[in-house]
């Protein structure tokens, strides 16, 4: 029978099993929290011109909402 290594022995090792540490000293913060998210520059969000497809869906939603309100308030209108 072969004996599998204990799970706690593999917690800090690479999944390849080559014995390399998964995290470097720079990857772990002072609180021991692993910062593995890539750095993303905070660019300002710039407004774009509306596309015809988006405008059509908004207008369709407005028409459906107005129609639902009219049918609810005036049940015999249609």
Buried (B, 14 or more C-beta within 10 A) or exposed (E): EEEEEEEEEEEEBEEEEEEEEBEEEEEEEEEEEEEEEEEEEEEEEEEEEEEEEEEEEEEEEEEEEEEEEEEEEEEEEE
